[in-house]
Amino acid sequence: MTNSPTSLGIADIQKLLEYLPHRYPFLLVDKIIDMDGDNYGVGIKNVTMNEPHFQGHFPGHPIMPGVLIIEGIAQTAGALCIAANPKREVQPLVYFMTIDKAKFRKPVIPGDVLHYEVSKMRQRANIWKFASVAKVDGAKVAEAEISAMIVHQEAAD
């Protein structure tokens, strides 16, 4: 499949590791299955019992923390921003800036497959705002509006 600036296709785990600085246990998206530039994307997270947060949230009744669902959404959006922008010598970073209108609808448990759907609302310069929904088996489990900023590492140092 040939990639173009408006249709990037998919990003497997190897591509995500190029786009994002996150690593286990804080990489919360396993792949992106649908990308339309920085306009829209669907990230996937396979939720497993061996993730460290389930040791304490909650013993005997494991529930994925809502903040980690939002972080997975933000990582999906950040990967879209990086993938849709031309490569530079030094890979830019994406800083998560805001969370608005966050709502949590139902618990996410081990064995679930999270789908993070992110849609660009607007972009100004190096700042993006996305509307997002997290789903399990087609049912909405969380939603939020988030914003992020690309920072080139030379400027971040």
GUVO-924509 format. One record per atom (N, C-alpha, C, O): atom name; residue in one letter; x, y, z. Coordinates in nm, 2 decimals. Layout:
BEGIN
R  atom  rest    east   north      up
R    CA     a       X       Y       Z
...
//
This chain:
BEGIN
R  atom  rest    east   north      up
R     N     m    0.08   -0.12    0.00
R    CA     m    0.00    0.00    0.00
R     C     m    0.09    0.12    0.00
R     O     m    0.18    0.13    0.08
R     N     t    0.06    0.22   -0.09
R    CA     t    0.14    0.34   -0.10
R     C     t    0.08    0.44    0.00
R     O     t   -0.05    0.47   -0.01
R     N     n    0.16    0.51    0.08
R    CA     n    0.11    0.61    0.17
R     C     n    0.12    0.74    0.11
R     O     n    0.21    0.77    0.04
R     N     s    0.02    0.83    0.13
R    CA     s    0.02    0.97    0.08
R     C     s   -0.01    1.05    0.20
R     O     s   -0.06    1.00    0.31
R     N     p    0.01    1.18    0.20
R    CA     p   -0.02    1.27    0.31
R     C     p   -0.16    1.27    0.36
R     O     p   -0.19    1.30    0.47
R     N     t   -0.26    1.23    0.27
R    CA     t   -0.40    1.23    0.32
R     C     t   -0.45    1.09    0.35
R     O     t   -0.56    1.08    0.41
R     N     s   -0.38    0.98    0.32
R    CA     s   -0.42    0.85    0.35
R     C     s   -0.30    0.77    0.39
R     O     s   -0.24    0.71    0.31
R     N     l   -0.28    0.76    0.52
R    CA     l   -0.16    0.69    0.57
R     C     l   -0.19    0.55    0.60
R     O     l   -0.09    0.47    0.63
R     N     g   -0.31    0.50    0.60
R    CA     g   -0.34    0.36    0.62
R     C     g   -0.34    0.32    0.77
R     O     g   -0.42    0.35    0.85
R     N     i   -0.24    0.23    0.80
R    CA     i   -0.23    0.18    0.93
R     C     i   -0.09    0.20    0.99
R     O     i    0.01    0.24    0.92
R     N     a   -0.08    0.19    1.12
R    CA     a    0.05    0.19    1.19
R     C     a    0.06    0.07    1.29
R     O     a   -0.02    0.07    1.39
R     N     d    0.15   -0.02    1.26
R    CA     d    0.17   -0.13    1.35
R     C     d    0.25   -0.09    1.47
R     O     d    0.29    0.03    1.48
R     N     i    0.28   -0.18    1.56
R    CA     i    0.35   -0.14    1.68
R     C     i    0.49   -0.09    1.64
R     O     i    0.54    0.00    1.72
R     N     q    0.56   -0.14    1.54
R    CA     q    0.69   -0.08    1.51
R     C     q    0.68    0.06    1.46
R     O     q    0.77    0.14    1.50
R     N     k    0.58    0.10    1.39
R    CA     k    0.56    0.24    1.35
R     C     k    0.53    0.32    1.47
R     O     k    0.58    0.44    1.48
R     N     l    0.44    0.27    1.56
R    CA     l    0.41    0.35    1.68
R     C     l    0.53    0.38    1.76
R     O     l    0.54    0.49    1.82
R     N     l    0.62    0.28    1.77
R    CA     l    0.74    0.30    1.85
R     C     l    0.83    0.41    1.78
R     O     l    0.91    0.48    1.85
R     N     e    0.82    0.43    1.65
R    CA     e    0.89    0.54    1.58
R     C     e    0.82    0.67    1.61
R     O     e    0.89    0.77    1.63
R     N     y    0.69    0.67    1.61
R    CA     y    0.61    0.80    1.63
R     C     y    0.61    0.85    1.77
R     O     y    0.61    0.97    1.80
R     N     l    0.60    0.76    1.87
R    CA     l    0.58    0.80    2.01
R     C     l    0.70    0.76    2.10
R     O     l    0.77    0.66    2.07
R     N     p    0.73    0.84    2.20
R    CA     p    0.84    0.81    2.29
R     C     p    0.80    0.71    2.40
R     O     p    0.89    0.66    2.47
R     N     h    0.67    0.68    2.41
R    CA     h    0.63    0.59    2.52
R     C     h    0.67    0.45    2.50
R     O     h    0.69    0.40    2.38
R     N     r    0.70    0.38    2.61
R    CA     r    0.73    0.24    2.60
R     C     r    0.66    0.17    2.72
R     O     r    0.60    0.23    2.80
R     N     y    0.66    0.03    2.72
R    CA     y    0.59   -0.04    2.82
R     C     y    0.65    0.00    2.95
R     O     y    0.77    0.02    2.97
R     N     p    0.57    0.02    3.05
R    CA     p    0.42   -0.01    3.06
R     C     p    0.33    0.10    3.02
R     O     p    0.21    0.10    3.05
R     N     f    0.39    0.21    2.96
R    CA     f    0.31    0.33    2.94
R     C     f    0.27    0.35    2.79
R     O     f    0.20    0.45    2.76
R     N     l    0.30    0.26    2.71
R    CA     l    0.25    0.26    2.57
R     C     l    0.11    0.20    2.57
R     O     l    0.10    0.08    2.60
R     N     l    0.01    0.28    2.55
R    CA     l   -0.13    0.23    2.57
R     C     l   -0.21    0.22    2.44
R     O     l   -0.33    0.22    2.44
R     N     v   -0.14    0.21    2.33
R    CA     v   -0.21    0.18    2.20
R     C     v   -0.12    0.07    2.13
R     O     v    0.00    0.09    2.13
R     N     d   -0.18   -0.03    2.08
R    CA     d   -0.10   -0.14    2.02
R     C     d   -0.08   -0.12    1.87
R     O     d    0.02   -0.17    1.82
R     N     k   -0.18   -0.06    1.81
R    CA     k   -0.17   -0.03    1.66
R     C     k   -0.28    0.06    1.63
R     O     k   -0.38    0.08    1.70
R     N     i   -0.26    0.13    1.51
R    CA     i   -0.37    0.21    1.46
R     C     i   -0.42    0.14    1.33
R     O     i   -0.34    0.12    1.24
R     N     i   -0.54    0.11    1.32
R    CA     i   -0.60    0.04    1.21
R     C     i   -0.66    0.12    1.10
R     O     i   -0.68    0.07    0.99
R     N     d   -0.68    0.25    1.12
R    CA     d   -0.73    0.33    1.02
R     C     d   -0.68    0.47    1.04
R     O     d   -0.70    0.53    1.15
R     N     m   -0.61    0.53    0.94
R    CA     m   -0.56    0.66    0.95
R     C     m   -0.59    0.74    0.83
R     O     m   -0.57    0.69    0.72
R     N     d   -0.64    0.86    0.85
R    CA     d   -0.67    0.95    0.74
R     C     d   -0.59    1.08    0.77
R     O     d   -0.65    1.18    0.83
R     N     g   -0.46    1.08    0.74
R    CA     g   -0.37    1.19    0.78
R     C     g   -0.39    1.22    0.92
R     O     g   -0.38    1.13    1.01
R     N     d   -0.40    1.35    0.96
R    CA     d   -0.42    1.38    1.10
R     C     d   -0.57    1.42    1.12
R     O     d   -0.60    1.47    1.23
R     N     n   -0.65    1.38    1.03
R    CA     n   -0.80    1.41    1.04
R     C     n   -0.87    1.31    1.12
R     O     n   -0.96    1.34    1.20
R     N     y   -0.84    1.18    1.11
R    CA     y   -0.91    1.07    1.18
R     C     y   -0.82    0.95    1.20
R     O     y   -0.74    0.92    1.11
R     N     g   -0.85    0.88    1.30
R    CA     g   -0.78    0.75    1.32
R     C     g   -0.85    0.67    1.43
R     O     g   -0.92    0.71    1.51
R     N     v   -0.82    0.54    1.42
R    CA     v   -0.87    0.44    1.51
R     C     v   -0.76    0.36    1.57
R     O     v   -0.69    0.28    1.50
R     N     g   -0.73    0.38    1.70
R    CA     g   -0.62    0.30    1.77
R     C     g   -0.69    0.18    1.84
R     O     g   -0.80    0.19    1.88
R     N     i   -0.61    0.08    1.86
R    CA     i   -0.65   -0.04    1.92
R     C     i   -0.56   -0.07    2.05
R     O     i   -0.44   -0.05    2.04
R     N     k   -0.62   -0.11    2.16
R    CA     k   -0.55   -0.15    2.28
R     C     k   -0.61   -0.28    2.32
R     O     k   -0.73   -0.28    2.36
R     N     n   -0.53   -0.38    2.33
R    CA     n   -0.58   -0.51    2.38
R     C     n   -0.55   -0.51    2.53
R     O     n   -0.44   -0.50    2.58
R     N     v   -0.66   -0.51    2.61
R    CA     v   -0.65   -0.50    2.76
R     C     v   -0.62   -0.64    2.81
R     O     v   -0.70   -0.73    2.79
R     N     t   -0.51   -0.66    2.88
R    CA     t   -0.47   -0.79    2.94
R     C     t   -0.46   -0.78    3.09
R     O     t   -0.42   -0.67    3.14
R     N     m   -0.48   -0.89    3.16
R    CA     m   -0.47   -0.90    3.30
R     C     m   -0.33   -0.87    3.35
R     O     m   -0.31   -0.84    3.47
R     N     n   -0.23   -0.90    3.27
R    CA     n   -0.09   -0.89    3.32
R     C     n   -0.04   -0.74    3.32
R     O     n    0.08   -0.72    3.34
R     N     e   -0.12   -0.64    3.30
R    CA     e   -0.08   -0.50    3.30
R     C     e   -0.07   -0.46    3.45
R     O     e   -0.15   -0.50    3.53
R     N     p    0.04   -0.38    3.48
R    CA     p    0.07   -0.35    3.62
R     C     p   -0.04   -0.28    3.70
R     O     p   -0.05   -0.30    3.82
R     N     h   -0.12   -0.20    3.63
R    CA     h   -0.22   -0.12    3.71
R     C     h   -0.33   -0.21    3.77
R     O     h   -0.40   -0.17    3.86
R     N     f   -0.35   -0.33    3.71
R    CA     f   -0.45   -0.42    3.76
R     C     f   -0.42   -0.48    3.90
R     O     f   -0.51   -0.53    3.97
R     N     q   -0.29   -0.47    3.94
R    CA     q   -0.25   -0.52    4.07
R     C     q   -0.32   -0.44    4.18
R     O     q   -0.35   -0.50    4.29
R     N     g   -0.34   -0.31    4.16
R    CA     g   -0.40   -0.23    4.26
R     C     g   -0.53   -0.17    4.22
R     O     g   -0.59   -0.09    4.31
R     N     h   -0.58   -0.19    4.10
R    CA     h   -0.71   -0.12    4.06
R     C     h   -0.80   -0.22    3.99
R     O     h   -0.80   -0.22    3.87
R     N     f   -0.87   -0.29    4.05
R    CA     f   -0.88   -0.32    4.20
R     C     f   -0.86   -0.47    4.22
R     O     f   -0.91   -0.55    4.13
R     N     p   -0.79   -0.51    4.32
R    CA     p   -0.77   -0.66    4.34
R     C     p   -0.91   -0.73    4.35
R     O     p   -0.99   -0.69    4.43
R     N     g   -0.92   -0.83    4.27
R    CA     g   -1.04   -0.91    4.27
R     C     g   -1.15   -0.85    4.18
R     O     g   -1.25   -0.92    4.15
R     N     h   -1.13   -0.73    4.13
R    CA     h   -1.23   -0.67    4.04
R     C     h   -1.15   -0.57    3.95
R     O     h   -1.17   -0.45    3.97
R     N     p   -1.07   -0.62    3.86
R    CA     p   -0.98   -0.53    3.78
R     C     p   -1.06   -0.44    3.69
R     O     p   -1.15   -0.49    3.61
R     N     i   -1.03   -0.31    3.69
R    CA     i   -1.09   -0.21    3.61
R     C     i   -0.98   -0.12    3.55
R     O     i   -0.90   -0.08    3.63
R     N     m   -0.98   -0.10    3.43
R    CA     m   -0.87   -0.01    3.37
R     C     m   -0.90    0.13    3.41
R     O     m   -1.01    0.18    3.40
R     N     p   -0.80    0.20    3.47
R    CA     p   -0.83    0.34    3.51
R     C     p   -0.86    0.43    3.40
R     O     p   -0.81    0.42    3.29
R     N     g   -0.96    0.51    3.42
R    CA     g   -1.01    0.61    3.32
R     C     g   -0.90    0.70    3.26
R     O     g   -0.90    0.73    3.14
R     N     v   -0.81    0.74    3.35
R    CA     v   -0.70    0.83    3.30
R     C     v   -0.61    0.75    3.20
R     O     v   -0.56    0.82    3.11
R     N     l   -0.60    0.62    3.21
R    CA     l   -0.52    0.55    3.12
R     C     l   -0.60    0.53    2.98
R     O     l   -0.53    0.53    2.88
R     N     i   -0.73    0.53    2.99
R    CA     i   -0.81    0.53    2.86
R     C     i   -0.79    0.66    2.79
R     O     i   -0.76    0.66    2.67
R     N     i   -0.79    0.77    2.87
R    CA     i   -0.77    0.90    2.81
R     C     i   -0.63    0.91    2.75
R     O     i   -0.61    0.96    2.64
R     N     e   -0.53    0.86    2.82
R    CA     e   -0.39    0.86    2.78
R     C     e   -0.38    0.78    2.65
R     O     e   -0.31    0.82    2.56
R     N     g   -0.45    0.67    2.64
R    CA     g   -0.44    0.59    2.51
R     C     g   -0.50    0.67    2.39
R     O     g   -0.45    0.66    2.28
R     N     i   -0.61    0.74    2.42
R    CA     i   -0.67    0.83    2.32
R     C     i   -0.57    0.93    2.28
R     O     i   -0.55    0.96    2.16
R     N     a   -0.50    1.00    2.38
R    CA     a   -0.41    1.10    2.35
R     C     a   -0.29    1.04    2.27
R     O     a   -0.24    1.11    2.18
R     N     q   -0.24    0.92    2.30
R    CA     q   -0.13    0.86    2.22
R     C     q   -0.17    0.84    2.08
R     O     q   -0.09    0.85    1.99
R     N     t   -0.30    0.79    2.06
R    CA     t   -0.35    0.77    1.92
R     C     t   -0.35    0.90    1.85
R     O     t   -0.30    0.91    1.73
R     N     a   -0.40    1.01    1.91
R    CA     a   -0.40    1.14    1.84
R     C     a   -0.26    1.19    1.81
R     O     a   -0.23    1.24    1.71
R     N     g   -0.17    1.17    1.91
R    CA     g   -0.03    1.21    1.89
R     C     g    0.04    1.14    1.78
R     O     g    0.11    1.20    1.70
R     N     a    0.01    1.01    1.77
R    CA     a    0.07    0.94    1.66
R     C     a    0.02    0.99    1.52
R     O     a    0.10    0.99    1.43
R     N     l   -0.11    1.03    1.51
R    CA     l   -0.16    1.08    1.39
R     C     l   -0.09    1.21    1.35
R     O     l   -0.05    1.23    1.24
R     N     c   -0.07    1.30    1.45
R    CA     c    0.00    1.43    1.43
R     C     c    0.14    1.41    1.38
R     O     c    0.18    1.47    1.28
R     N     i    0.21    1.31    1.44
R    CA     i    0.35    1.29    1.40
R     C     i    0.36    1.22    1.26
R     O     i    0.44    1.26    1.17
R     N     a    0.27    1.12    1.24
R    CA     a    0.27    1.05    1.11
R     C     a    0.23    1.14    0.99
R     O     a    0.28    1.12    0.88
R     N     a    0.15    1.24    1.02
R    CA     a    0.10    1.32    0.91
R     C     a    0.19    1.44    0.87
R     O     a    0.17    1.51    0.78
R     N     n    0.30    1.46    0.96
R    CA     n    0.39    1.57    0.93
R     C     n    0.52    1.52    0.88
R     O     n    0.56    1.40    0.91
R     N     p    0.58    1.60    0.79
R    CA     p    0.71    1.55    0.73
R     C     p    0.81    1.51    0.83
R     O     p    0.82    1.58    0.94
R     N     k    0.89    1.41    0.80
R    CA     k    1.00    1.37    0.89
R     C     k    1.11    1.48    0.90
R     O     k    1.13    1.55    0.80
R     N     r    1.16    1.49    1.01
R    CA     r    1.28    1.58    1.04
R     C     r    1.39    1.49    1.09
R     O     r    1.38    1.38    1.12
R     N     e    1.51    1.56    1.10
R    CA     e    1.63    1.49    1.15
R     C     e    1.60    1.43    1.29
R     O     e    1.63    1.32    1.32
R     N     v    1.54    1.52    1.38
R    CA     v    1.51    1.48    1.51
R     C     v    1.36    1.46    1.52
R     O     v    1.28    1.56    1.49
R     N     q    1.31    1.35    1.57
R    CA     q    1.17    1.32    1.58
R     C     q    1.10    1.42    1.68
R     O     q    1.15    1.43    1.79
R     N     p    1.00    1.49    1.64
R    CA     p    0.93    1.58    1.74
R     C     p    0.86    1.50    1.85
R     O     p    0.83    1.38    1.83
R     N     l    0.83    1.57    1.95
R    CA     l    0.75    1.52    2.06
R     C     l    0.61    1.58    2.06
R     O     l    0.59    1.69    2.00
R     N     v    0.51    1.50    2.11
R    CA     v    0.37    1.56    2.12
R     C     v    0.34    1.57    2.27
R     O     v    0.35    1.47    2.34
R     N     y    0.31    1.69    2.31
R    CA     y    0.27    1.72    2.45
R     C     y    0.12    1.72    2.46
R     O     y    0.06    1.80    2.38
R     N     f    0.07    1.65    2.55
R    CA     f   -0.08    1.64    2.58
R     C     f   -0.10    1.77    2.66
R     O     f   -0.04    1.80    2.76
R     N     m   -0.20    1.85    2.61
R    CA     m   -0.23    1.99    2.67
R     C     m   -0.35    2.00    2.75
R     O     m   -0.35    2.04    2.87
R     N     t   -0.47    1.95    2.70
R    CA     t   -0.59    1.97    2.77
R     C     t   -0.68    1.84    2.75
R     O     t   -0.67    1.77    2.66
R     N     i   -0.77    1.83    2.85
R    CA     i   -0.88    1.73    2.85
R     C     i   -1.00    1.80    2.88
R     O     i   -1.01    1.87    2.99
R     N     d   -1.10    1.80    2.79
R    CA     d   -1.23    1.86    2.82
R     C     d   -1.34    1.76    2.79
R     O     d   -1.33    1.67    2.72
R     N     k   -1.45    1.78    2.87
R    CA     k   -1.57    1.71    2.85
R     C     k   -1.55    1.56    2.86
R     O     k   -1.61    1.48    2.79
R     N     a   -1.46    1.51    2.95
R    CA     a   -1.43    1.37    2.97
R     C     a   -1.55    1.31    3.04
R     O     a   -1.60    1.36    3.14
R     N     k   -1.59    1.19    2.99
R    CA     k   -1.70    1.12    3.05
R     C     k   -1.67    0.97    3.04
R     O     k   -1.61    0.92    2.94
R     N     f   -1.70    0.90    3.14
R    CA     f   -1.67    0.75    3.15
R     C     f   -1.80    0.68    3.16
R     O     f   -1.88    0.71    3.25
R     N     r   -1.83    0.59    3.07
R    CA     r   -1.96    0.53    3.05
R     C     r   -1.97    0.39    3.12
R     O     r   -2.07    0.36    3.18
R     N     k   -1.87    0.31    3.10
R    CA     k   -1.87    0.17    3.15
R     C     k   -1.73    0.12    3.18
R     O     k   -1.64    0.17    3.11
R     N     p   -1.71    0.03    3.27
R    CA     p   -1.58   -0.02    3.30
R     C     p   -1.52   -0.09    3.18
R     O     p   -1.58   -0.16    3.11
R     N     v   -1.38   -0.08    3.18
R    CA     v   -1.30   -0.16    3.08
R     C     v   -1.23   -0.26    3.16
R     O     v   -1.16   -0.23    3.26
R     N     i   -1.24   -0.39    3.13
R    CA     i   -1.18   -0.50    3.21
R     C     i   -1.08   -0.58    3.12
R     O     i   -1.09   -0.57    3.00
R     N     p   -1.00   -0.66    3.18
R    CA     p   -0.91   -0.75    3.11
R     C     p   -0.99   -0.84    3.01
R     O     p   -1.10   -0.89    3.04
R     N     g   -0.94   -0.85    2.89
R    CA     g   -1.00   -0.93    2.78
R     C     g   -1.07   -0.83    2.68
R     O     g   -1.11   -0.88    2.57
R     N     d   -1.10   -0.71    2.72
R    CA     d   -1.16   -0.61    2.63
R     C     d   -1.06   -0.57    2.53
R     O     d   -0.94   -0.57    2.55
R     N     v   -1.12   -0.53    2.41
R    CA     v   -1.04   -0.46    2.31
R     C     v   -1.09   -0.32    2.29
R     O     v   -1.20   -0.30    2.25
R     N     l   -1.01   -0.23    2.33
R    CA     l   -1.05   -0.09    2.32
R     C     l   -1.02   -0.03    2.18
R     O     l   -0.92   -0.06    2.12
R     N     h   -1.12    0.04    2.13
R    CA     h   -1.10    0.11    2.00
R     C     h   -1.11    0.26    2.04
R     O     h   -1.21    0.31    2.08
R     N     y   -0.99    0.33    2.01
R    CA     y   -0.99    0.47    2.03
R     C     y   -1.01    0.54    1.90
R     O     y   -0.93    0.54    1.81
R     N     e   -1.13    0.61    1.89
R    CA     e   -1.16    0.68    1.77
R     C     e   -1.14    0.83    1.79
R     O     e   -1.20    0.89    1.88
R     N     v   -1.04    0.89    1.71
R    CA     v   -1.01    1.03    1.73
R     C     v   -1.04    1.11    1.59
R     O     v   -1.00    1.06    1.49
R     N     s   -1.10    1.22    1.61
R    CA     s   -1.13    1.31    1.49
R     C     s   -1.08    1.45    1.51
R     O     s   -1.12    1.51    1.62
R     N     k   -1.01    1.50    1.42
R    CA     k   -0.96    1.64    1.44
R     C     k   -1.07    1.74    1.43
R     O     k   -1.15    1.73    1.34
R     N     m   -1.07    1.82    1.53
R    CA     m   -1.17    1.93    1.53
R     C     m   -1.11    2.06    1.47
R     O     m   -1.18    2.13    1.39
R     N     r   -0.98    2.08    1.50
R    CA     r   -0.91    2.19    1.44
R     C     r   -0.77    2.18    1.46
R     O     r   -0.72    2.11    1.55
R     N     q   -0.69    2.26    1.39
R    CA     q   -0.55    2.27    1.40
R     C     q   -0.51    2.42    1.38
R     O     q   -0.55    2.48    1.28
R     N     r   -0.43    2.47    1.47
R    CA     r   -0.37    2.60    1.45
R     C     r   -0.22    2.59    1.48
R     O     r   -0.18    2.56    1.59
R     N     a   -0.14    2.62    1.38
R    CA     a    0.01    2.61    1.39
R     C     a    0.04    2.47    1.44
R     O     a    0.01    2.37    1.38
R     N     n    0.11    2.46    1.56
R    CA     n    0.15    2.33    1.61
R     C     n    0.06    2.27    1.72
R     O     n    0.10    2.19    1.80
R     N     i   -0.07    2.32    1.72
R    CA     i   -0.16    2.27    1.82
R     C     i   -0.29    2.21    1.75
R     O     i   -0.34    2.27    1.66
R     N     w   -0.32    2.09    1.80
R    CA     w   -0.44    2.02    1.74
R     C     w   -0.54    2.00    1.85
R     O     w   -0.51    1.98    1.97
R     N     k   -0.67    1.99    1.82
R    CA     k   -0.78    1.96    1.91
R     C     k   -0.85    1.84    1.84
R     O     k   -0.89    1.85    1.72
R     N     f   -0.88    1.74    1.92
R    CA     f   -0.95    1.62    1.87
R     C     f   -1.07    1.59    1.96
R     O     f   -1.07    1.61    2.08
R     N     a   -1.18    1.54    1.89
R    CA     a   -1.29    1.48    1.96
R     C     a   -1.26    1.33    1.96
R     O     a   -1.21    1.28    1.86
R     N     s   -1.29    1.26    2.07
R    CA     s   -1.26    1.12    2.08
R     C     s   -1.37    1.04    2.15
R     O     s   -1.44    1.09    2.24
R     N     v   -1.37    0.92    2.11
R    CA     v   -1.46    0.82    2.18
R     C     v   -1.38    0.69    2.19
R     O     v   -1.31    0.65    2.10
R     N     a   -1.39    0.63    2.31
R    CA     a   -1.33    0.49    2.33
R     C     a   -1.45    0.39    2.33
R     O     a   -1.55    0.42    2.40
R     N     k   -1.43    0.28    2.26
R    CA     k   -1.54    0.18    2.25
R     C     k   -1.49    0.04    2.28
R     O     k   -1.37    0.01    2.25
R     N     v   -1.58   -0.04    2.33
R    CA     v   -1.55   -0.18    2.35
R     C     v   -1.67   -0.25    2.29
R     O     v   -1.78   -0.23    2.33
R     N     d   -1.65   -0.34    2.19
R    CA     d   -1.75   -0.41    2.12
R     C     d   -1.86   -0.32    2.07
R     O     d   -1.98   -0.35    2.07
R     N     g   -1.82   -0.20    2.02
R    CA     g   -1.91   -0.10    1.96
R     C     g   -1.98   -0.01    2.06
R     O     g   -2.05    0.08    2.03
R     N     a   -1.97   -0.04    2.19
R    CA     a   -2.03    0.04    2.30
R     C     a   -1.94    0.14    2.35
R     O     a   -1.82    0.11    2.38
R     N     k   -1.99    0.26    2.36
R    CA     k   -1.90    0.37    2.41
R     C     k   -1.87    0.35    2.56
R     O     k   -1.96    0.33    2.64
R     N     v   -1.74    0.36    2.59
R    CA     v   -1.70    0.34    2.73
R     C     v   -1.64    0.47    2.79
R     O     v   -1.64    0.49    2.91
R     N     a   -1.59    0.56    2.70
R    CA     a   -1.54    0.69    2.74
R     C     a   -1.54    0.79    2.62
R     O     a   -1.55    0.74    2.51
R     N     e   -1.54    0.92    2.65
R    CA     e   -1.53    1.02    2.55
R     C     e   -1.46    1.14    2.61
R     O     e   -1.46    1.16    2.73
R     N     a   -1.40    1.22    2.52
R    CA     a   -1.33    1.34    2.57
R     C     a   -1.29    1.42    2.45
R     O     a   -1.28    1.37    2.33
R     N     e   -1.27    1.55    2.47
R    CA     e   -1.20    1.64    2.37
R     C     e   -1.06    1.66    2.43
R     O     e   -1.05    1.70    2.55
R     N     i   -0.96    1.65    2.35
R    CA     i   -0.82    1.67    2.39
R     C     i   -0.75    1.76    2.30
R     O     i   -0.79    1.77    2.18
R     N     s   -0.65    1.82    2.35
R    CA     s   -0.56    1.90    2.26
R     C     s   -0.42    1.86    2.29
R     O     s   -0.38    1.82    2.40
R     N     a   -0.33    1.88    2.18
R    CA     a   -0.19    1.84    2.19
R     C     a   -0.11    1.94    2.11
R     O     a   -0.16    2.00    2.02
R     N     m    0.02    1.95    2.14
R    CA     m    0.11    2.04    2.08
R     C     m    0.23    1.96    2.03
R     O     m    0.29    1.88    2.11
R     N     i    0.28    1.98    1.91
R    CA     i    0.40    1.92    1.86
R     C     i    0.51    2.02    1.90
R     O     i    0.51    2.14    1.88
R     N     v    0.62    1.96    1.97
R    CA     v    0.74    2.04    2.01
R     C     v    0.86    1.97    1.95
R     O     v    0.88    1.85    1.96
R     N     h    0.94    2.05    1.88
R    CA     h    1.06    1.99    1.82
R     C     h    1.16    1.98    1.94
R     O     h    1.18    2.08    2.01
R     N     q    1.23    1.87    1.95
R    CA     q    1.31    1.84    2.06
R     C     q    1.42    1.95    2.08
R     O     q    1.46    1.97    2.20
R     N     e    1.47    2.01    1.98
R    CA     e    1.57    2.12    2.00
R     C     e    1.51    2.23    2.09
R     O     e    1.58    2.28    2.17
R     N     a    1.38    2.26    2.07
R    CA     a    1.31    2.36    2.14
R     C     a    1.28    2.31    2.28
R     O     a    1.27    2.39    2.38
R     N     a    1.26    2.18    2.30
R    CA     a    1.22    2.12    2.43
R     C     a    1.34    2.11    2.53
R     O     a    1.32    2.11    2.65
R     N     d    1.46    2.11    2.47
R    CA     d    1.58    2.09    2.56
R     C     d    1.61    2.21    2.64
R     O     d    1.71    2.21    2.71
//
